[in-house]
Amino acid sequence: MPARDGRAYVEALNASRRDVLIHGERVTGGIADHPAFRNLVRTYAELYDLQHRPEFRDVMTYPSPATGDPVGVQFLMPRTRDDLARRRAFMKVWADYSGGMLGRTADYLSGAIVAMAGAAEWFAQADPAFGENIRRYYEYIRENDLLLTHTLINPQANRAAGPAGQKDPYLAARIVKHTDRGIVIRGARMLATLGPIADEIMVFPSTLLKATPEDEPYSYAFAIPCDTPGLRFLCRESFDYGRSRFDHPLGSRFDEIDAIVIFDDVLVPYERCFMIGHPELCNGLYAETSATAFMTHQVMVKNLAKTEFILGLVSLLTDAIQIERFQHVQEKVAEIIVAREILASLLRAAEVDAAPNRWGVMTPAWGPLNAGRNWFPKVYQRFVEIIRQLGASGLMALPTEGDVFGPGRADVERYLQAATLDGVERVRLFRLAWDAALSAFAGRQALYEYFFFGDPVRMAGALVASYDREPFKERVRRFLTEEPATAGGTARPEARPASGAAAAGL
């Protein structure tokens, strides 16, 4: 099957019988038509349709190594820097489409699988079958153009204890038993963004595991279809309230639902397992296979698109009400411009300094990516603050589409006009700013970005612990011990303490 279009995605989704709980209702079929999901499903269908538009076809597809049919460039195994650039170009098309508001488009996890398949030998050290399984899985999702979700975090119960130390040993998803067909999983995981509308779910190692018998049942890596018997999704409230794009320009299109994943004795076939046990290997899976680098590469592209969207939005806002002549406004706009340039530079540096990893896969340089993923969660909070500061009370007194195009039209045109926009267009723009900075959708976006890769404090600690600072320390040591030299190149005598008037500076 070549790169699919939106219709194929929707048909496959409606044909599945997954178990989804939302708003007190169990949804078992026709999920693409459910009010909580239909607009998001439509958006993802539109993403798939982009692959078939003439202007994007060469950017977004390449011939399958297996069939010659066009498949998504997101599945391209990079061997050169040009391959990395091709992957980035693909990712930017999708990221620009949502203004970076979609964090779990298919290219996020496909990049991880690409890296893992390239490092199949790493999985094979635990069992040769695991290496073959990850290779086959990569080919399977490539040839079927599948959308993946994933779940990494254990339920937030007692953070002072690991999964084996909880009151309920099946609170965190664990292996119940091994059968002749596969492993049986019972318990829960968080946080499967996009889970209810994805094709498959990756269930990979969670937070740091201890190399003890107690943590062995919590050590695994596998992927299964989202309609696997016994698997269900317990969703948060939807922030798509069924309103128009005028009223909720972002929330009505891009609310990627988040869900808790519950495993009720789910049978995972051995051919879908990539690791069983081996907690010490599970702890190193992402770094050793370069999966983290490829996932972060995609995130940096998304963050660049998001920053550019915010810059465009803020620029339209300041122009509409003519506030950019004020220096404090210019300073705030400059912050976003600088952020955009920093992200673009880090992304370019990661690609220019890319090198083959031990498996021969061209991998973006980790230093710039790691810096970016530590920096952006905090700077995005500043973007939201800037929108609030510049929009001020104008973000609060915003009528809805019903008033704008109904009985309030005359008042809107007269009292809500802007210097460069009529009343209707000003309300349309400011509702977008409100949905980016103040709505429930906006709040979720800010929280999501802040914890995208985990606790920022722990991430900073990991950065400090892993960063090689010895060359810089050595440079300062040499500076402290080197002898001063005269103009002629000979050492000068050490300076003696000044006394009297000289010491007093007279």
C-alpha positions in Angstrom: 0.0 0.0 0.0 1.6 3.3 -1.0 1.4 6.6 0.9 -2.2 6.8 1.9 -4.6 9.7 1.6 -7.1 11.1 4.1 -9.9 8.9 2.9 -7.9 5.7 3.5 -7.0 6.9 7.0 -10.6 7.6 7.9 -11.9 4.4 6.5 -9.4 2.3 8.4 -10.2 4.2 11.6 -13.9 3.7 11.3 -13.4 0.0 10.4 -11.6 -0.7 13.7 -13.4 -1.4 17.0 -11.3 0.2 19.6 -12.5 0.8 23.2 -12.5 4.5 24.0 -14.1 6.2 27.1 -14.9 9.9 26.9 -17.4 12.2 28.6 -19.0 9.2 30.3 -19.5 7.4 27.0 -17.9 4.2 25.6 -17.1 4.6 21.9 -16.5 1.3 20.2 -17.0 2.2 16.5 -17.3 5.0 14.0 -14.8 7.0 16.0 -14.1 9.3 13.1 -17.6 10.6 13.3 -17.8 11.1 17.0 -18.1 14.8 18.0 -15.1 14.7 20.3 -12.8 13.4 17.5 -14.3 14.2 14.1 -12.6 17.6 13.6 -9.2 16.3 14.7 -9.6 13.2 12.4 -10.5 15.6 9.6 -7.3 17.5 10.3 -5.2 14.4 10.2 -6.9 13.3 7.0 -5.9 16.6 5.5 -2.3 16.0 6.5 -2.3 12.7 4.6 -3.9 14.4 1.6 -0.9 16.8 1.5 1.3 13.9 0.4 -0.7 13.7 -2.9 -0.9 17.4 -3.8 1.3 18.0 -6.9 3.4 20.7 -5.2 4.3 18.5 -2.3 4.5 15.0 -3.9 8.2 15.1 -4.5 8.9 16.6 -1.1 6.8 14.2 0.9 7.2 10.8 -0.8 10.0 8.6 -2.2 10.0 5.2 -3.9 9.6 2.3 -1.4 12.7 0.1 -1.3 10.4 -2.9 -1.3 7.7 -2.1 -3.9 8.8 1.1 -5.7 5.4 2.7 -4.7 5.6 6.2 -3.2 5.9 6.1 0.6 6.2 9.0 3.1 9.7 10.6 3.4 9.1 10.4 7.2 10.1 6.8 6.8 13.3 7.5 4.9 16.4 5.9 6.5 18.9 8.7 6.3 22.4 7.8 5.1 23.5 11.3 4.1 23.0 14.9 5.3 20.8 15.5 2.2 18.5 12.7 3.5 18.2 14.5 6.8 17.3 17.7 4.9 14.7 15.8 3.0 13.2 14.5 6.2 13.1 18.0 7.7 11.4 19.4 4.5 8.7 16.8 4.9 8.2 17.5 8.6 8.0 21.3 8.0 5.1 20.9 5.6 3.1 19.1 8.2 4.2 21.5 11.0 3.3 24.6 9.1 -0.1 23.3 8.3 -1.1 23.4 12.0 1.2 26.3 13.0 3.1 23.8 15.1 0.0 23.2 17.3 0.0 19.4 16.5 2.7 17.7 18.6 2.1 14.1 17.7 1.9 14.0 13.9 3.0 10.6 12.5 6.6 11.9 11.8 7.4 12.1 15.5 7.3 8.4 16.3 8.1 7.2 12.8 11.5 8.9 13.3 12.0 6.8 16.4 11.2 3.6 14.6 13.5 4.5 11.7 16.3 5.0 14.2 15.5 1.8 16.0 15.3 -0.3 12.8 18.6 1.1 11.8 20.0 -0.1 15.2 18.3 -3.5 15.0 21.6 -5.2 16.1 21.2 -3.4 19.4 17.9 -5.2 20.0 19.4 -8.4 18.8 21.9 -8.5 21.7 19.0 -9.4 23.9 17.5 -11.8 21.4 18.1 -12.1 17.7 14.3 -12.2 17.2 14.0 -8.7 18.7 16.3 -7.3 16.0 14.3 -9.0 13.3 11.0 -7.8 14.8 11.9 -4.1 14.8 13.1 -4.3 11.2 9.9 -5.9 10.1 7.8 -3.4 12.1 9.6 -0.5 10.5 8.8 -2.0 7.0 5.2 -2.6 8.1 4.4 0.9 9.2 6.3 2.3 6.2 4.4 0.3 3.6 1.0 0.9 5.3 1.7 4.6 6.3 0.5 4.1 9.8 -0.1 6.7 12.5 1.4 5.8 15.9 0.8 7.0 19.4 3.0 6.0 22.4 2.8 5.8 26.2 5.8 6.1 28.5 4.8 7.4 31.9 3.6 5.3 34.8 0.4 6.5 36.7 1.2 9.5 39.0 0.6 7.8 42.3 3.6 7.6 44.7 6.5 9.2 43.0 8.7 8.3 45.9 8.6 4.7 44.9 9.2 2.9 41.6 6.6 0.8 39.8 7.3 -2.3 42.0 7.0 -0.2 45.1 3.4 0.9 44.6 0.6 -0.5 46.8 -0.9 -2.1 43.7 1.7 -4.0 41.7 -0.6 -3.7 38.7 -1.0 0.1 38.9 1.8 0.5 36.4 1.5 -1.8 33.3 3.5 -4.9 33.9 4.0 -8.4 32.5 1.5 -10.8 34.1 2.8 -13.9 32.4 4.5 -15.4 29.4 2.5 -17.7 27.2 3.4 -19.7 24.1 2.0 -16.9 22.0 3.3 -13.8 23.8 3.3 -11.8 26.9 0.2 -10.6 28.8 0.1 -7.0 30.1 -2.0 -5.7 33.0 -2.1 -2.2 34.4 -2.0 1.4 33.1 0.2 3.9 31.4 0.1 7.6 30.7 -0.1 9.7 28.5 -1.2 8.6 25.1 -1.7 11.8 23.1 -3.7 11.0 20.0 -4.3 7.5 21.2 -8.0 7.1 20.3 -7.4 8.1 16.6 -4.0 6.4 16.0 -3.5 3.1 14.2 -1.0 1.6 16.6 0.5 2.3 20.0 4.2 2.0 21.0 4.6 0.9 24.6 8.2 1.4 25.3 10.4 1.6 28.5 9.1 4.1 31.1 11.1 6.1 33.5 14.4 4.8 34.8 14.2 1.1 35.7 16.3 -0.6 38.4 18.2 -3.7 37.3 16.5 -5.8 40.0 14.1 -8.8 39.8 11.3 -6.5 41.1 11.5 -4.2 38.0 11.9 -7.0 35.5 8.1 -7.3 34.8 8.0 -3.6 34.0 10.8 -3.9 31.4 9.6 -4.3 27.8 9.1 -2.7 24.4 6.4 -3.5 22.0 3.8 -2.1 19.6 0.2 -3.3 19.0 -2.9 -2.1 17.1 -5.1 0.4 19.1 -8.0 -2.0 18.7 -6.3 -4.9 20.4 -8.7 -6.8 22.7 -8.3 -5.7 26.4 -6.8 -2.3 25.5 -8.8 0.8 26.3 -8.3 4.6 26.4 -9.7 6.8 29.1 -9.7 10.3 27.7 -9.6 13.7 29.2 -12.2 16.3 28.4 -12.2 17.4 24.8 -11.3 21.1 24.2 -13.1 20.9 20.8 -16.5 22.2 22.0 -18.2 21.8 18.7 -17.9 25.5 17.9 -16.9 27.0 14.6 -13.4 27.8 13.4 -14.3 31.5 13.9 -14.9 31.0 17.6 -12.2 28.4 18.3 -9.8 28.6 15.4 -7.2 26.3 17.0 -9.2 24.2 19.4 -11.8 23.2 16.8 -9.0 21.7 14.6 -6.0 20.8 16.6 -7.0 19.4 20.0 -5.0 16.2 20.2 -6.8 14.3 22.8 -4.8 12.9 25.7 -5.7 9.5 27.3 -4.7 7.1 30.0 -4.0 3.7 28.5 -5.4 0.7 30.4 -4.3 -2.9 29.7 -6.8 -5.5 30.8 -4.7 -8.7 30.3 -3.7 -7.7 26.8 -1.9 -10.4 24.8 1.1 -9.0 23.0 2.4 -11.5 20.4 6.1 -12.2 20.5 6.6 -11.0 17.0 5.4 -7.5 18.2 8.0 -7.5 21.0 11.3 -5.6 20.7 12.5 -6.2 24.2 11.3 -8.3 27.2 13.1 -7.9 30.5 16.7 -6.5 30.5 15.9 -3.3 32.5 19.5 -2.2 32.0 19.1 -2.3 28.2 15.6 -0.7 28.4 17.2 2.3 30.2 19.5 2.9 27.3 17.1 2.2 24.5 16.5 5.7 23.3 20.0 7.0 23.5 21.8 3.9 22.2 19.6 3.6 19.1 19.6 7.4 18.4 15.8 7.4 18.7 15.9 10.4 20.9 17.9 12.4 18.4 15.4 11.7 15.6 12.4 12.4 17.8 14.0 15.7 18.9 14.8 16.6 15.3 11.1 16.4 14.5 10.2 18.4 17.6 12.7 21.2 16.7 11.0 21.5 13.3 7.6 21.7 15.0 8.9 24.3 17.4 10.3 26.4 14.6 6.9 26.3 12.8 5.2 27.2 16.1 7.5 30.1 16.8 7.0 31.4 13.2 3.2 31.1 13.7 3.3 33.1 17.0 5.6 35.7 15.4 3.1 36.1 12.5 0.2 36.3 14.9 1.8 38.9 17.2 2.9 41.0 14.2 -0.7 41.1 12.9 -1.9 42.0 16.3 0.5 44.9 16.9 -0.2 46.2 13.4 -4.0 46.0 13.8 -4.0 48.3 16.8 -0.9 50.2 15.9 1.2 49.6 19.0 4.5 48.6 17.4 5.8 52.2 17.6 6.2 51.7 21.4 9.6 50.5 22.4 8.4 48.0 24.9 6.3 46.4 22.2 9.3 46.3 19.8 11.3 44.6 22.6 8.7 41.9 23.0 8.4 41.3 19.3 12.2 41.1 19.1 12.2 38.3 21.7 10.1 36.2 19.4 12.3 37.1 16.4 15.4 36.1 18.3 13.8 32.8 19.4 12.9 32.0 15.8 16.5 32.6 14.7 17.9 30.6 17.6 15.7 27.6 16.7 16.6 27.8 13.0 20.3 28.0 13.8 20.2 25.0 16.2 18.3 23.0 13.7 20.8 23.9 10.9 23.7 23.1 13.2 22.3 19.7 14.1 22.1 18.8 10.4 25.4 20.3 9.3 27.2 18.6 12.1 25.3 15.3 11.6 27.4 12.1 11.4 26.7 8.4 11.0 26.0 6.6 14.2 27.6 3.2 15.0 24.8 1.6 12.8 25.6 3.8 9.8 22.4 5.9 10.1 23.1 9.6 9.5 22.1 11.2 12.8 21.6 14.9 13.6 24.1 16.3 16.1 22.8 15.9 19.6 24.3 19.0 21.2 22.2 21.6 19.4 19.1 19.4 19.7 19.6 18.9 23.4 20.1 22.6 23.9 16.9 23.4 22.0 14.8 20.9 23.8 15.9 22.3 27.2 15.3 25.9 26.1 12.0 25.9 24.2 9.7 24.7 27.0 10.5 27.8 29.0 10.5 30.3 26.1 7.1 29.1 24.9 5.6 30.3 28.2 7.0 33.7 27.4 5.3 33.7 24.0 2.0 33.2 25.7 2.7 35.9 28.1 3.6 38.3 25.3 0.3 37.6 23.5 -1.6 38.4 26.8 0.4 41.5 27.4 0.0 42.9 23.9 -3.7 41.9 23.5 -4.6 43.0 27.0 -8.3 43.7 27.5 -8.9 43.2 23.8 -8.6 39.5 24.4 -11.4 39.5 26.9 -14.3 41.4 25.3 -14.7 39.1 22.3 -18.2 38.3 20.9 -18.8 35.0 19.2 -19.6 34.3 15.6 -23.3 34.3 16.4 -23.1 38.0 17.4 -20.5 39.0 14.8 -22.7 37.8 12.0 -26.0 38.3 13.8 -27.8 41.0 15.7 -24.5 42.5 17.1 -23.0 43.1 13.6 -23.5 46.8 13.6 -22.0 47.2 17.1 -19.0 45.0 16.2 -18.3 47.0 13.1 -18.5 50.3 15.0 -16.9 49.6 18.4 -14.5 46.7 17.7 -12.8 48.0 14.7 -9.0 48.4 14.6 -6.7 50.9 13.0 -6.1 48.5 10.0 -9.1 46.1 10.3 -12.8 46.3 10.3 -14.7 45.0 13.3 -15.3 41.5 12.0 -11.7 40.9 11.0 -10.4 42.4 14.2 -12.6 40.0 16.3 -11.4 37.1 14.0 -7.8 37.9 14.7 -8.2 38.5 18.4 -10.1 35.2 18.8 -7.1 33.5 17.3 -4.8 35.2 19.8 -7.2 34.2 22.6 -7.2 30.6 21.5 -3.4 30.7 21.4 -3.0 32.3 24.8 -6.0 32.1 27.1 -8.5 29.3 26.1 -8.5 25.7 27.5 -6.7 24.7 24.4 -4.0 27.3 25.0 -3.6 26.1 28.6 -3.1 22.6 27.5 -0.6 23.7 24.9 1.5 25.6 27.4 1.5 22.7 29.9 2.3 20.2 27.0 5.3 22.2 25.8 6.6 22.7 29.3 6.7 18.9 30.0 7.2 17.7 26.4 10.4 15.8 27.2 9.8 15.5 30.9 10.4 17.6 34.0 12.6 20.5 32.9 14.6 20.4 36.1 15.5 16.8 35.6 16.3 17.5 32.0 18.6 20.3 33.0 20.3 17.9 35.5 20.7 15.3 32.8 22.2 17.9 30.5 24.7 19.0 33.1 25.7 15.4 34.0 26.2 14.4 30.4 27.8 17.5 28.9 31.6 17.2 28.4 32.9 20.3 30.1 36.4 19.0 30.6 37.9 20.9 27.6 36.6 24.2 28.9 37.8 23.5 32.4 41.2 22.6 31.1 41.4 25.8 29.1 40.8 27.8 32.3 43.3 25.8 34.2 45.9 26.6 31.6 44.9 30.3 31.8 45.4 30.3 35.5 48.9 28.7 35.4 50.5 30.2 32.3 53.3 32.7 32.8 52.8 36.2 31.6 55.1 37.3 28.8 56.8 40.6 27.9 56.6 42.1 24.4 59.8 40.4 23.6 58.4 37.0 24.6 60.3 36.6 28.0 58.5 36.2 31.3 58.0 39.2 33.4 58.7 39.2 37.1 55.6 38.8 39.2 53.9 42.0 40.2 54.5 43.1 43.8 51.7 44.4 46.0 51.5 48.2 45.7 51.9 50.3 48.8 51.4 53.9 50.0 49.9 56.3 47.6 49.9 53.8 44.7 47.9 51.4 46.7 45.4 54.1 47.5 45.0 54.9 43.9 46.5 58.4 44.3 
